[in-house]
Amino acid sequence: MSQIITFSADKNFANDLDGIIKKSGYQNRSRFIRDASLYFSEIQQRGELNNMKDDEIVEGHLVIYYQHQHGVENKLMDIRHSHALEISSYNHSCLKHSHTCVDIIQGMGAALEFRKIVEQLQNTANVNKITFVSAPMRDEGCC
C-alpha cells in the first residue's frame, strides 16, 4: 500500500527538480524520488564496488562488451568455471547495429573477487567495456 511522504523545497529547487525528472525520462515525480533515494542510500551505505570492503558479499551483474573473434569467450568461460563467484545466470547476445557482443553474468561473491574480474577483463584485448551493476540490498522482498 502506498504512503504519502512530503518535503518542502523552495520554488527554484522544485523547478530544477522537475527539469531533472523530465530529462531523466521519468513521467512520475514519486517514482523518480523513490529511485533516486534508493540509489543514493545504496551508495552511502555500501559505496561503489571499488570502495567496498574486500569481504563484502555483493550480488549483481557484470556486463561485458567485446569483439567475438579474439579469445575473449575463453576468458569468460574460465571466469564462469573458476568458482571465484557463484554464477546464477549467463547470457550472450550479438548487437548487430553496434557490431559488438555482450555477455551478462549474474553472480554473487566477495567485492574483492568482482574487482579482480573487472580488472582482468579491463586489461584484456578486444574487451570494449565492462560494467558492474550491484543489486540493491533489501531485508525482505519477492525472492
C-alpha positions, 0 to 999 in steps of 0.5 A: 500500500502506498504512503504519502511522504512530503518535503518542502523545497523552495520554488527554484529547487522544485523547478530544477527538480522537475527539469531533472525528472523530465530529462531523466525520462521519468513521467512520475515525480514519486517514482523518480524520488523513490529511485533516486533515494534508493540509489543514493542510500545504496551508495552511502551505505555500501559505496561503489564496488571499488570502495567496498570492503574486500569481504563484502558479499555483493550480488549483481551483474557484470556486463561485458562488451567485446569483439567475438573473434579474439579469445575473449569467450575463453576468458569468460568461460574460465571466469564462469568455471573458476568458482571465484563467484557463484554464477546464477545466470549467463547470457550472450547476445550479438548487437548487430547495429553496434557490431559488438557482443555482450555477455551478462553474468549474474553472480554473487561473491566477495567485492574483492573477487568482482574487482579482480574480474573487472580488472582482468577483463579491463586489461584484456584485448578486444574487451570494449567495456565492462560494467558492474551493476550491484543489486540493491540490498533489501531485508525482505522482498519477492525472492 
